[in-house]
Amino acid sequence: MRCPVCQSNSLRVIDSRDTADAVRRRRQCEDCSHRFTTYERLEAMRCPRCKSQETRVMQASELAQSVRRQRECAECGNRFLTSERVDPRGFVVVKRDGRREEFNHGKLLEKIRIACTKRPVPPAAISKLTAEVEQRILALDQAEVSSTIIGDWVIERLRDLDPIAYIRFASVYHDIRTVEAMKRELDALTTEG
């Protein structure tokens, strides 16, 4: 796990709290002093086999903006995963029509997945793209972020990742309603590429 501002991996836990379904940790970067929250949720809240909450960490691996832990149930020996990532809570997305809603990592990930459906885009690339956009939002260090900025960042990355996924996302994002508008978007894509 790295600091969302300076990318340092010199982090320390300031505070750790258990909630009903997760562990929340307040972290501070030792290089730039930036403070942020990580949120570890069980991918299976209890052991999927016996429903016990007694588990131990068998292995941990650091990914770009998260830590993945393999856990083992103390009751039945079943192994399952947890993942801890930077908690973007507190960020509000301002929609084009002025509505405001809390940033939702899952919603962003799902929109990108839909654009990449039946395309040769590995799930890891979709997760990486989502993490990169989320990291850019965190680096802004603002309470509110325009949905237009987020959409522009997704479009920018999808253009390089897969042109068909880019067109799918752009057709919704740019509200393309006519064949002529779609042709203009395709022409712009082919002249840039």
URDAGI-V832216 format. One record per residue. RES is the residue in one small letter. OMEGA is omega in whole degrees, -180 to 180 (* if undefined). Layout:
# URDAGI-V832216
<<RES;OMEGA> <RES;OMEGA>>
This chain:
# URDAGI-V832216
<<m;-178> <r;176> <c;-179> <p;-179> <v;-174> <c;178> <q;177> <s;175> <n;175> <s;-176> <l;173> <r;179> <v;179> <i;-175> <d;178> <s;-179> <r;174> <d;172> <t;-177> <a;-174> <d;-175> <a;172> <v;180> <r;180> <r;175> <r;-177> <r;176> <q;177> <c;-180> <e;179> <d;-176> <c;178> <s;178> <h;177> <r;178> <f;-177> <t;171> <t;-172> <y;-179> <e;177> <r;173> <l;174> <e;166> <a;-172> <m;175> <r;175> <c;-178> <p;-177> <r;-173> <c;177> <k;178> <s;176> <q;-180> <e;-179> <t;174> <r;-179> <v;179> <m;-177> <q;177> <a;177> <s;-179> <e;174> <l;-176> <a;-178> <q;180> <s;174> <v;179> <r;-179> <r;173> <q;-178> <r;177> <e;178> <c;179> <a;-178> <e;-172> <c;178> <g;179> <n;178> <r;179> <f;-173> <l;166> <t;176> <s;179> <e;179> <r;178> <v;-179> <d;-179> <p;-180> <r;-178> <g;176> <f;179> <v;177> <v;179> <v;-178> <k;-180> <r;-179> <d;177> <g;178> <r;178> <r;175> <e;-179> <e;179> <f;-178> <n;180> <h;-178> <g;-180> <k;178> <l;179> <l;-179> <e;179> <k;179> <i;177> <r;180> <i;179> <a;-176> <c;-179> <t;179> <k;175> <r;-180> <p;180> <v;-178> <p;178> <p;179> <a;179> <a;178> <i;178> <s;180> <k;178> <l;179> <t;180> <a;179> <e;179> <v;179> <e;179> <q;178> <r;177> <i;180> <l;-179> <a;177> <l;180> <d;179> <q;179> <a;-180> <e;179> <v;180> <s;177> <s;178> <t;178> <i;-180> <i;179> <g;179> <d;179> <w;179> <v;179> <i;-179> <e;-179> <r;180> <l;179> <r;180> <d;-175> <l;-177> <d;-176> <p;179> <i;177> <a;177> <y;-179> <i;178> <r;-179> <f;-179> <a;-179> <s;177> <v;-175> <y;180> <h;178> <d;-180> <i;-175> <r;-178> <t;178> <v;180> <e;179> <a;177> <m;178> <k;178> <r;179> <e;177> <l;178> <d;178> <a;179> <l;-177> <t;177> <t;177> <e;-176> <g;*>>
